[in-house]
Amino acid sequence: MSSDRVDYIAPWWIYWLHNFPHINLRFHTIDKSFQPEDENYQQSLIFLGCVAAAGLGLNLLCLAIYLSFLCCWRRDEDEESKKPNSCCVTWSAVAAGLLTCIAVGVGFYGNSETNDGVYQLTYSLYNANNSLGGVDSLVTDTMGNMRTGLQQHLARLDEIFATRGDYVQTLRFMQQMADNVIKQLLGLPELEEAKVDLASVADLTSKIEYYRWLTYLLLLILDLIICLLACLGLAKQSRWLLTTMMVFGVLTLILSWTSLGADLATAVGTSDFCVSPDKFIMSQTKGVITADIVHYYLYCNQTLSNPFQQPLTTFQRSLTTMQIQIQGLLHFAVPLFPTAERDLLGIQHLLNSSETSLHQLTALLDCRGLNKDYLDAMVGVCYDGVEGVMYLSLFSILAASAFTVMLCAIPRSLRQIASRERDYDDIDEEDPFNPRARRMGSQSANHTNMHSFCSYSSSMGSQASLHPPAPTVSNNAPMSEYMNQTALFGGNPRYENVPLIGRGSPPPSYSPTMRATYLSMTEEQNRHLGSDFQA
């Protein structure tokens, strides 16, 4: 950027992004100048997208290794090991939810900032296009008035003043002044092509920005919905919902890395332009507009001379001379030729209109208007636009991290759900501690003769002071034998030693393995005690 520019100063993040390594696909370092038509420069931006693609591949590889390890890792989990895993899944879901909320907030802010910057750019382009269109319209109208309207009036006056050579000479002089005005207007640069270029650029930019803004809005909403549904699936322990969200999580992870690559390439390319925008604009306008005119509008310095000053001054002098000649003819020729008054007043009106157009043209050709549009466009692109793209890049990183954590938590939750279902299917239907068996037992309580025992103790007295209820006839042989053996060897039976079968309050944990072990030990003890009693 030139040293005499004081109005536009690129922010620090522009230089930071501009200093990113520019490497083509052959891994050669290239020039950092903004050259969008150069093949090597295009490859350097594509290389940044490839870096994001490599990050996506590494992320998916780590997830695949983690899932493979989780599937191959088989170990029996007891109650103590289940609690930490449940806490791990819970905290992973909380972390993923927080990261997603932060990412969505950052994404909305970045999307809004980028849209504001692009809107300011397109507004400045349309405003500059209107200014150039106004210049072109004024030049065209003035030249048309001089070529058609003035020529018709002068032709009729030439017939009226045919007998007066001095008046005819005055008309010839006015014709020369009109030709001089047309010549000066033709010397102005042709702005029609530049106007068309600005209009096409503004239209294309607006269209691209609309679809970009809508795409990011849908991506933000999609991330938020997937996160909410994943948390709902974890809370409801829904296998199909978690599986579906896992598939969508992988898709969103790919979209996040893709958007990161696009944002990174866009930010670096725009920063290369914002470091030296004047150089690129002058190279693009070469052959369309002269360099001194472009330099005049880009810098708009008081030390720079207006390239339109000479033709505008000549235009003004010619109009003034013609006004003086018309005033003289109105004063001296009208009394002699009354029919000439109408044409002379028509020429005077035409000259007044041309002078008004001259003042408007001078104001439009002044550098301050177009230079302000240029600076507004640069501020919109290089400040708000690039800043918004940086926030969108941060959103992509946070979203990728959040969905990586989510994809790590969902398989663990699915494994816990499968483990619970497997444990539930392993419960014995005849187990009295099975909730289903207990419900069936309570429904058939009126058809059984066995009464439930209760365990109670007293802080006063001895075991002999406990008076159990009278023994009842029961179909449960092991229970009767156990009670008889207890009464034989220990006196009154202790109800704390009564087998767990038939008690009203089962222990909190009772697995089929424990029940089988207990029954086998009870049968062996019964056989041993029975043989001793017979002896």
PyMOL commands that set and color helices and strands:
alter all, ss='L'
color gray80, all
select helices_A, chain A and resi 12-18+39-72+79-160+165-186+192-236+239-275+277-284+291-299+309-332+338-365+367-425+435-443+445-447+463-465+477-490+495-497+512-534
alter helices_A, ss='H'
color red, helices_A
deselect
rebuild
show_as cartoon
